[in-house]
Amino acid sequence: PHAAREALATLLRCDVEEVALLDSAQAAWARAFYSLNFTSSADRILCFASEYAGNAVAYLQMARRTGARIEVLPMRTDGIADVPALEAALQRTTTSERAERPGRTLVALTHIQTSESIVQPAAAVGALCERYGAVFLLDTCQSVGQLPVDVRALGCDFACGTG
């Protein structure tokens, strides 16, 4: 397992201590998502209309259990995530909310959708998450091994993929 973790760390350009190997990509995604400890209607989950259905079910379950709000953001007509719409949504989180509880807002993005093969602007999303103090969960199931994925350059807090 250590050699595999080292190889993945090199591929993803991160530290080996940041790599976890789990049974499946969905298990890894779920572990990351459920670790965020949503607790109230002050928490927000921002995702795009192209979100993977299995992930969306988890958002709905979390919202039902905790009161967290889900905001589904639009896609442009060419299938690319609407980054200005994300920025507008992130701006709605006040400075006092961000200071009181960093990570209150989650932004989730699927890097490449299975059905469309469109590469989403993960680095632009990551930069906005960093600027506004949001947690960025990136589904890289279709991108790792197909194109360079530098988790530091993309600015994601979690990247989940298949091996």
C-alpha positions in Angstrom: 0.0 0.0 0.0 2.8 2.5 0.8 4.3 2.1 -2.7 0.9 2.8 -4.2 0.4 5.8 -2.0 3.8 7.1 -3.1 3.0 6.7 -6.8 -0.4 8.4 -6.4 1.3 11.3 -4.4 3.7 11.8 -7.3 0.9 11.6 -9.9 -1.3 14.1 -8.0 1.6 16.3 -6.9 0.8 16.0 -3.1 2.4 14.6 0.0 2.1 10.8 0.5 0.4 11.5 3.9 -2.4 13.2 2.0 -3.2 10.0 0.0 -5.8 7.5 1.4 -6.6 4.2 -0.3 -10.2 3.0 0.1 -12.4 0.3 -1.5 -13.9 2.5 -4.1 -14.0 6.1 -5.4 -17.5 6.4 -4.0 -16.3 5.3 -0.6 -13.5 7.9 -0.7 -15.9 10.6 -1.8 -18.4 9.7 1.0 -15.6 9.6 3.6 -14.5 13.2 2.5 -18.1 14.5 2.3 -19.3 13.1 5.6 -16.2 14.3 7.4 -17.3 17.9 6.9 -19.7 17.8 9.8 -22.7 19.8 8.5 -24.9 20.8 11.5 -27.4 23.4 10.5 -29.2 25.5 7.9 -26.2 27.9 8.0 -24.3 25.2 6.1 -24.4 25.3 2.3 -23.6 22.7 -0.3 -23.0 24.3 -3.7 -22.9 21.9 -6.7 -23.5 22.2 -10.4 -26.4 20.9 -12.4 -24.1 18.3 -13.9 -23.4 16.6 -10.6 -23.1 12.9 -10.4 -26.4 11.4 -9.2 -24.9 9.4 -6.4 -23.3 12.5 -4.9 -26.6 14.4 -5.2 -28.4 11.8 -3.2 -25.8 12.3 -0.4 -26.4 16.0 -0.5 -30.2 15.5 -0.2 -29.7 13.1 2.8 -27.4 15.5 4.5 -29.8 18.4 4.0 -32.7 16.4 5.3 -30.7 15.4 8.4 -29.0 18.7 9.3 -30.9 21.4 7.5 -27.9 22.3 5.3 -29.0 24.2 2.2 -28.2 22.8 -1.3 -27.7 25.3 -4.1 -27.6 23.8 -7.6 -25.6 26.1 -9.9 -26.1 26.4 -13.6 -24.0 25.1 -16.5 -23.2 27.3 -19.5 -24.8 26.3 -22.8 -21.5 24.6 -23.8 -21.7 22.3 -20.7 -19.1 24.1 -18.7 -19.7 25.0 -15.0 -20.9 28.6 -14.7 -18.0 30.0 -12.7 -19.5 33.6 -12.3 -22.6 32.0 -10.8 -20.4 30.2 -8.3 -18.7 33.4 -7.4 -22.1 35.1 -6.9 -23.2 32.3 -4.6 -20.0 32.4 -2.6 -20.3 36.2 -2.2 -23.7 35.6 -0.4 -21.7 34.0 2.5 -21.0 36.9 4.8 -17.5 37.7 6.2 -18.7 37.1 9.7 -20.0 33.6 8.8 -16.6 32.7 7.2 -14.8 34.0 10.3 -17.1 32.2 12.7 -16.8 28.8 11.1 -14.5 28.3 8.1 -15.6 25.6 5.8 -19.3 26.3 6.3 -19.7 26.2 2.5 -18.9 23.1 0.4 -18.3 23.4 -3.3 -18.5 20.1 -5.2 -17.5 19.6 -8.8 -17.0 16.6 -11.1 -13.8 17.3 -13.0 -14.9 15.4 -16.1 -18.5 14.1 -16.4 -18.7 10.5 -17.7 -21.5 11.2 -20.1 -20.1 14.4 -21.7 -16.3 14.1 -21.3 -16.2 17.9 -20.8 -13.2 19.1 -18.6 -14.6 21.5 -16.0 -12.6 24.6 -14.9 -11.5 23.0 -11.6 -8.6 25.5 -11.1 -10.9 28.5 -11.4 -13.4 26.8 -8.9 -10.5 26.1 -6.5 -9.3 29.7 -6.7 -12.8 31.0 -5.8 -13.1 28.5 -2.9 -9.8 29.7 -1.5 -10.8 33.3 -1.9 -14.1 32.8 -0.1 -13.1 30.2 2.4 -15.1 27.3 1.0 -14.2 23.6 1.1 -13.6 22.2 -2.4 -14.5 18.5 -3.1 -13.4 17.4 -6.5 -14.5 14.2 -8.1 -11.5 13.1 -10.3 -12.8 9.6 -11.3 -12.6 10.4 -15.0 -9.6 12.8 -15.0 -6.8 11.1 -13.1 -4.7 9.2 -15.5 -6.3 10.9 -18.5 -4.9 14.4 -18.0 -2.5 16.0 -15.5 -4.2 16.5 -12.1 -2.1 18.7 -9.8 -4.3 18.9 -6.6 -2.3 21.9 -5.3 -2.7 23.9 -8.6 -6.4 23.0 -8.7 -6.8 24.1 -5.1 -9.0 21.3 -4.0 -9.3 20.2 -0.3 -10.3 16.7 -1.4 -9.8 14.8 -4.6 -11.5 11.4 -5.0 -10.8 9.1 -7.9 -10.4 5.5 -9.0 -7.2 3.6 -9.2 
